[in-house]
Amino acid sequence: MVIFISGVYCATHTWPFLCVLCFQQVDTKDQIFPLYVMQVFGDIPCVPGLFVAGVFSGALSTVSSGLNALAGVTELDVVEGYFEVRVSQRMSLWATKGFSVMYGVIGYGFIYVVKYLPGILEAAIGLGGMIGGPILGGFTLGMFFPWANSIVRIIYSTSLQYCLYY
């Protein structure tokens, strides 16, 4: 929400920022808001640094909560649920920490793949749409048609795989 409000303010407060790509002041769309911060608040000490700190703290917070959620779900649903392995609370804690490290290393490995992609923002939005649309369809199917049986769900999951493939 803060990013949206900042973007609207950036777009309406000073009209020259709407065409910074035309004037070739920046190379990509991702550089527009940092350029705005530097041009408006660059003379004030510490403000550009606070901007960078805010961006990094928001990103680290999101990544941390995502890794911990993935690790907790993996330990609880896969280890204890699917494989039916009963472990002590201490062992469960160590397994969750291990899964968190594993997912962190996997995510760190994806950095080397992502840096060679041309438009990561467009890819993220497209992937979110490809995954979010069918998931919304599945939830809507379950809410409005509770009598949908396993055959319908298999057809739905096949369509989800088709959407992800193409």
C-alpha positions in Angstrom: 0.0 0.0 0.0 2.8 2.4 0.8 4.5 1.6 -2.5 1.2 2.3 -4.3 0.7 5.7 -2.5 4.3 6.6 -3.2 3.9 5.7 -6.8 0.8 7.8 -7.2 2.5 10.7 -5.4 5.5 10.3 -7.6 3.3 10.3 -10.8 1.1 13.2 -9.8 3.5 15.4 -7.9 6.0 16.1 -10.6 5.0 15.4 -14.2 8.6 15.1 -15.6 9.0 11.8 -13.9 6.3 10.3 -16.1 8.7 10.4 -19.1 12.1 9.6 -17.6 12.2 6.6 -19.8 11.7 8.8 -22.8 14.5 11.1 -21.8 16.7 8.1 -21.1 17.4 9.1 -17.5 16.9 5.5 -16.4 17.3 2.2 -18.3 14.4 0.2 -16.8 11.1 0.8 -15.0 12.6 -0.4 -11.8 14.8 2.6 -11.5 12.1 5.3 -11.7 11.3 5.4 -7.9 14.9 5.4 -6.7 15.6 8.3 -9.2 12.7 10.2 -7.8 14.0 9.7 -4.2 17.4 10.9 -5.2 16.2 14.0 -7.1 13.7 15.1 -4.5 15.4 14.0 -1.3 19.0 13.7 -2.4 20.0 17.0 -0.7 18.6 16.0 2.7 21.2 14.0 4.7 20.3 10.4 5.6 17.0 10.3 3.6 18.4 8.3 0.6 20.0 5.9 3.1 16.8 5.5 5.1 15.0 4.7 1.8 17.5 2.0 1.0 17.3 0.6 4.5 13.5 0.6 4.3 13.6 -1.3 1.0 16.0 -3.9 2.3 14.2 -4.4 5.6 10.9 -4.9 3.8 12.5 -7.4 1.5 14.3 -9.3 4.3 11.1 -9.4 6.4 9.1 -10.9 3.5 11.8 -13.5 2.6 12.2 -14.5 6.2 8.6 -15.0 6.8 8.3 -17.0 3.5 11.2 -19.2 4.4 9.9 -19.9 7.9 6.4 -20.6 6.5 7.8 -23.1 3.9 9.9 -24.8 6.5 7.1 -25.1 9.0 4.6 -26.4 6.5 7.2 -28.9 5.2 8.0 -30.2 8.6 4.4 -30.5 9.8 2.6 -31.6 6.7 5.3 -33.6 4.9 7.4 -35.2 7.6 4.7 -35.6 10.3 1.7 -35.8 8.0 2.6 -37.7 4.8 5.5 -39.8 6.1 3.9 -40.2 9.5 7.1 -39.8 11.4 6.6 -38.8 15.0 9.5 -36.8 16.4 10.1 -34.9 19.6 9.6 -31.1 19.8 13.3 -30.5 19.9 13.9 -32.7 16.8 11.0 -30.9 15.1 12.7 -27.6 15.8 16.0 -28.7 14.3 14.2 -30.2 11.2 12.4 -26.9 10.7 15.6 -25.0 10.9 17.2 -27.4 8.5 14.4 -27.0 6.0 14.6 -23.2 6.3 18.4 -23.3 5.5 17.6 -25.7 2.6 15.0 -23.4 1.1 17.3 -20.4 1.6 20.1 -22.1 -0.3 17.6 -23.1 -3.1 16.4 -19.5 -3.2 20.0 -18.2 -3.3 20.7 -20.6 -6.2 17.8 -19.1 -8.1 19.6 -15.7 -8.0 22.1 -17.0 -10.6 19.2 -18.0 -12.9 17.1 -14.8 -12.4 19.9 -12.4 -13.2 20.0 -13.7 -16.8 16.3 -13.1 -17.3 15.5 -9.9 -19.3 12.4 -8.7 -17.4 12.0 -10.1 -13.9 9.1 -7.9 -13.0 7.1 -9.0 -16.0 8.0 -12.6 -15.3 6.9 -12.4 -11.7 3.6 -10.8 -12.6 3.0 -13.3 -15.3 3.8 -16.2 -13.0 1.6 -14.8 -10.3 -1.3 -14.6 -12.8 -0.7 -18.1 -14.1 -0.7 -19.6 -10.6 -3.2 -17.2 -8.9 -5.9 -17.5 -11.5 -6.4 -21.3 -11.4 -6.0 -21.3 -7.6 -8.8 -18.7 -7.4 -10.9 -20.9 -9.7 -10.3 -23.9 -7.5 -11.4 -22.0 -4.3 -14.4 -20.6 -6.1 -15.3 -24.0 -7.3 -15.2 -25.3 -3.8 -17.2 -22.4 -2.3 -20.0 -22.3 -4.8 -20.1 -26.0 -5.8 -19.4 -28.1 -2.7 -20.7 -31.2 -4.4 -17.7 -31.1 -6.8 -16.1 -34.6 -6.6 -12.6 -35.9 -7.2 -13.1 -36.2 -10.9 -13.8 -32.5 -11.2 -10.8 -31.7 -9.0 -8.6 -33.9 -11.2 -9.8 -32.0 -14.3 -9.1 -28.8 -12.5 -5.6 -29.8 -11.5 -4.9 -30.9 -15.1 -6.1 -27.5 -16.3 -3.8 -25.9 -13.8 -0.8 -27.8 -15.1 -1.8 -26.9 -18.6 -1.9 -23.2 -17.7 1.6 -23.5 -16.1 3.0 -25.4 -19.1 1.7 -23.0 -21.8 
